[in-house]
Every structure is written in structure tokens, then in C-alpha cells.
Amino acid sequence: MQTLYKIVIPNKKYVFIRFFNFFLFLFNAVGIAVMAHYKNVLWLYLLVPFILIAAIYEITQLRVFKRRYVSETGIRISAFFWSTVGWLTLGYILFPLILLTLGLMQMFLKKKFEFRFNRQEILLSAFSKRRIKWWALENVVLKDALLTLDFKNNKIFQSEILFEESNVPDEKEFNEFCRLQLKAHAAKLSMN
């Protein structure tokens, strides 16, 4: 099935990961510094600035995140790496395992979701792929960069879209495409 339109929307809940990472990296930096002092492994103090830089990076991205979507960098990965190295050097295994698990989980979270519209269905690429059949929808409208999906079961999905990453040249053309698909699939459903 050929995709005729692609609409990209932001994952609004992704911002909570930034808060979580800030506190996680801060905890690791302080914990490694304190434990390095008590175990007299002073060279581990060299890791603390790297982890603190990552914590500061995460909290500063909250302001930037509202305006534009920053591409992923190696700062977060290096903070997980240096934190893991620090805890392993200190002889702790549980903290690195937790960090590894959290890092892997964050790799699977998406900053953006994609809707792919074709003549048979709408494919939503989020955590897993979900197919939305046209006959399950009452209405689909794109107006002023706001996508609205009105389902027949009285659920409504509404989100702003990222125009620069979507391939919708004209809102009227897209709305007309959706209206025709809804009409065609409603006619097929009534014939059965």
C-alpha cells in the first residue's frame, strides 16, 4: 500500500524523560563522588563533570524542546556509559544494571509519531504499529496545523503536527482526500 500522506506529531510525554534523566544523572554524579571519596578512588572524580554536563544538557533541552525538536546526541549515551563505568569501578553491580535497563528502554521511546494515510487505512507508527480502518472513523480534519481524528466510538484524537516533517502540501487537498475515503468506505460498509 502506497502512502499518500505522512503526518508527524510530537510525543508530548517525552518531556518527562528529560526531567527523569536530569535527576538520574544528578543522583549518579553525587553518588559516584561520595562513594569515590569513601573508597578512596579519587580518579573517579574525573567522571563527575561529564555526568553533570549531561544533567545540565537534559534540563536545558526542556526550553528548547518546546520550540523545536532536537536530534538525539551522544551526551545522554555518554552519561549512561560514564555512570556505569563509575559504579562498576566502585564494585557495585546493581546500579549499572538499572542504568543499562533504563538506557535501553529510552532507546525505544519515540519523540515523534507518524500517521501514514493511504486509500485502505491509516497506519500509526508509535510504540507499535497500529492500523486504523477508514470505516472506524467519523471524520478526519487537518486545520491550522491541528490534526483531528473523530472515531465512531466517540473517541477523539487531536494533536498539533510538525509541518516541516510531514508531507501535506495543502490542508484542503488532504481534507478532501480524507472526506472521499470516509465516504467510499462508508458506502462499502453499508453495501455489506
C-alpha positions in Angstrom: 0.0 0.0 0.0 1.4 3.3 -1.1 1.5 6.1 1.5 -0.2 9.2 0.1 0.2 11.4 3.1 2.6 11.3 6.1 1.8 13.4 9.1 4.3 13.6 12.0 3.2 14.7 15.5 5.3 15.2 18.6 5.2 12.9 21.6 4.2 15.4 24.3 5.1 13.0 27.1 8.7 12.8 26.0 9.5 15.9 28.0 9.1 13.9 31.3 12.1 11.8 30.2 14.2 14.9 30.3 13.2 15.6 33.9 13.8 12.0 34.8 17.3 11.9 33.2 18.2 15.2 34.9 17.6 13.7 38.4 19.0 10.3 37.4 22.3 11.9 36.2 22.5 14.2 39.2 22.0 11.3 41.5 24.7 9.3 39.8 27.2 12.2 39.8 26.7 12.9 43.5 26.6 9.1 44.4 29.8 8.4 42.5 31.6 11.4 44.0 30.6 10.4 47.6 31.4 6.7 47.1 34.7 7.6 45.4 35.7 9.7 48.4 34.8 7.0 50.9 36.5 4.2 48.9 39.5 6.5 48.1 39.2 6.1 44.4 39.9 9.7 43.6 40.4 9.4 39.9 36.6 8.8 39.6 36.1 12.5 40.4 37.1 12.9 36.7 33.8 11.2 35.6 31.6 13.5 37.7 31.9 16.6 35.4 30.8 14.5 32.3 27.8 13.3 34.1 26.9 16.7 35.4 27.2 18.2 31.9 24.7 15.6 30.7 22.3 16.5 33.6 22.6 20.2 32.7 22.1 19.4 29.0 18.9 17.4 29.8 17.4 20.3 31.8 18.3 23.0 29.3 16.7 20.9 26.5 13.3 21.4 28.2 13.2 25.0 27.0 14.4 24.2 23.5 12.1 21.2 23.3 9.0 23.5 23.3 10.3 25.4 20.2 11.9 22.7 18.1 12.8 19.1 18.3 16.5 18.5 18.9 18.1 15.5 17.3 19.5 12.9 19.7 23.1 13.3 20.6 25.8 11.2 22.3 25.6 13.2 25.5 22.9 11.1 27.1 24.6 7.9 25.9 28.0 9.0 27.3 26.3 9.9 30.7 24.9 6.4 30.9 28.3 5.0 30.0 30.4 7.0 32.4 27.9 6.4 35.2 28.0 2.7 34.5 31.9 2.8 34.5 31.9 4.7 37.8 29.6 2.3 39.6 31.4 -0.8 38.2 34.8 0.6 39.3 33.4 1.1 42.8 32.3 -2.5 42.9 28.5 -2.0 42.5 26.6 -4.2 40.0 23.0 -3.3 40.7 23.3 0.4 39.7 24.9 -0.4 36.3 22.2 -3.0 35.6 19.5 -0.4 36.4 21.2 2.2 34.2 21.6 -0.3 31.4 17.9 -1.2 31.6 16.8 2.5 31.7 19.1 3.4 28.8 17.7 0.6 26.6 14.1 1.5 27.5 14.7 5.1 26.5 16.1 4.0 23.1 12.7 2.6 22.3 10.7 5.6 23.2 9.9 7.9 20.3 10.0 11.7 20.2 7.6 11.7 17.3 4.7 9.6 16.0 3.8 9.2 12.3 0.5 8.8 10.7 0.6 7.3 7.2 -2.6 7.8 5.2 -3.4 5.6 2.2 -6.6 4.5 0.5 -7.2 1.5 2.7 -6.3 2.6 6.2 -4.2 4.9 8.4 -1.1 3.4 9.8 0.1 4.9 13.1 3.8 4.3 14.0 4.1 4.8 17.7 5.4 2.3 20.2 4.0 -0.4 18.0 2.3 -0.1 14.6 -1.5 0.4 14.8 -3.8 0.2 11.8 -6.9 2.4 11.8 -9.5 1.5 9.2 -11.4 4.3 7.5 -14.7 2.7 8.4 -13.9 3.2 12.1 -13.7 7.0 11.7 -16.5 9.5 11.6 -14.3 12.4 10.4 -10.7 13.4 9.8 -9.7 17.1 9.6 -6.5 19.0 9.3 -6.9 22.7 10.1 -4.3 25.2 11.2 -1.7 22.5 11.8 -4.1 20.6 14.1 -5.0 17.0 13.2 -8.3 15.7 14.5 -9.4 12.1 14.2 -13.1 11.6 15.2 -13.8 7.9 15.8 -17.3 6.4 15.6 -17.0 5.1 19.2 -17.0 8.8 20.4 -13.2 9.0 20.9 -11.4 12.0 19.6 -7.7 12.3 18.9 -6.3 15.7 18.4 -2.7 17.0 18.1 -0.6 19.6 16.5 1.5 18.4 13.6 5.1 19.1 12.6 4.6 20.6 9.1 8.3 20.6 8.3 8.5 16.8 8.7 5.1 16.0 7.2 4.3 15.7 3.5 1.0 17.5 3.4 1.3 20.3 0.8 -2.2 21.6 1.2 -4.7 21.2 4.0 -7.7 21.5 1.7 -6.4 18.7 -0.6 -5.7 16.5 2.4 -9.2 17.1 3.9 -10.8 16.4 0.5 -8.8 13.1 0.3 -10.0 12.1 3.8 -13.6 13.1 3.1 -13.6 10.9 -0.1 -12.0 7.9 1.7 -14.6 8.2 4.6 -17.4 8.4 2.1 -16.1 5.4 0.0 -15.6 3.2 3.0 -18.9 4.1 4.5 -20.6 3.2 1.2 -18.7 -0.2 1.2 -19.8 -0.8 4.7 -23.5 -0.1 4.0 -23.4 -2.4 1.0 -22.3 -5.3 3.2 
